[in-house]
């Protein structure tokens, strides 16, 4: 709350917070789609070969982006606390395997 008091425009701070949240969520969807595309191209997930295709010009995974967006929308109906526990444990297991 201190930044609202010392800044000239509190609307600018609010717009920055919204933009940061939006772009963070957008990059999460794009990054997940790129990961899904790479997994599909390496045939690590059987039946997911359609997600390995990208656009002709820039090789953007449009189908994978739509899938990850829809998956993110479906997870909004789930229990967020259980999802957070699953994600946290997944990250911790990855860090253990990397070390």
C-alpha positions in Angstrom: 0.0 0.0 0.0 3.0 2.3 0.4 3.5 2.5 -3.4 0.0 3.9 -3.8 0.8 6.7 -1.4 4.2 7.8 -2.9 3.3 7.4 -6.6 1.9 10.2 -8.7 -0.8 8.0 -10.3 -2.3 5.0 -8.5 -4.1 4.1 -11.7 -0.8 3.5 -13.3 0.3 1.1 -10.6 -3.0 -0.8 -10.9 -2.6 -1.0 -14.7 0.9 -2.4 -14.2 -0.3 -5.0 -11.8 -3.0 -6.1 -14.2 -0.5 -6.2 -17.1 2.0 -8.2 -15.1 -0.6 -10.8 -14.1 -1.9 -11.1 -17.6 1.5 -11.5 -19.2 2.5 -14.0 -16.6 -0.6 -16.1 -17.2 -0.1 -15.8 -21.0 3.5 -17.0 -20.8 2.5 -19.9 -18.6 0.1 -21.0 -21.3 2.6 -20.4 -24.2 5.4 -22.1 -22.3 3.3 -25.1 -21.5 2.2 -25.4 -25.1 5.8 -25.3 -26.3 6.7 -28.0 -23.8 3.8 -30.1 -25.0 4.9 -29.6 -28.6 8.4 -30.8 -27.8 7.1 -33.8 -25.9 4.9 -34.7 -28.8 7.7 -34.3 -31.4 9.9 -36.6 -29.4 7.0 -39.2 -29.2 7.3 -39.3 -25.4 3.5 -39.1 -25.0 1.7 -41.7 -27.1 -1.3 -40.4 -28.9 -0.2 -36.7 -28.6 1.4 -36.5 -32.1 -1.1 -33.9 -33.2 0.3 -31.4 -30.7 3.7 -31.6 -32.2 2.7 -29.7 -35.3 3.2 -25.9 -35.6 2.5 -23.2 -38.1 4.5 -23.1 -41.3 6.0 -19.6 -40.8 7.0 -19.5 -37.1 6.4 -23.1 -35.9 3.9 -21.9 -33.2 2.0 -24.7 -31.6 -1.6 -23.4 -32.1 -3.3 -26.7 -31.3 -1.2 -27.1 -28.2 -1.9 -23.5 -27.1 -5.7 -24.1 -27.4 -5.4 -27.4 -25.5 -3.4 -25.9 -22.6 -5.8 -22.9 -22.5 -8.8 -25.2 -22.3 -7.1 -27.4 -19.7 -6.4 -24.3 -17.6 -10.1 -23.3 -17.8 -11.2 -26.8 -16.7 -8.8 -26.7 -13.7 -10.7 -23.6 -12.5 -13.6 -26.0 -11.5 -11.2 -28.1 -9.3 -10.1 -27.6 -5.8 -7.3 -25.1 -6.0 -5.7 -26.2 -2.7 -5.3 -29.8 -4.0 -3.9 -28.4 -7.3 -1.4 -26.3 -5.5 -0.2 -29.3 -3.5 0.2 -31.3 -6.6 2.2 -28.6 -8.4 4.4 -28.0 -5.4 5.2 -31.6 -5.0 5.9 -31.9 -8.7 8.4 -29.0 -8.6 10.1 -30.5 -5.5 10.5 -33.9 -7.2 11.9 -32.3 -10.3 14.4 -30.3 -8.2 15.4 -33.5 -6.4 16.0 -35.3 -9.7 18.0 -32.4 -11.1 20.3 -32.2 -8.1 
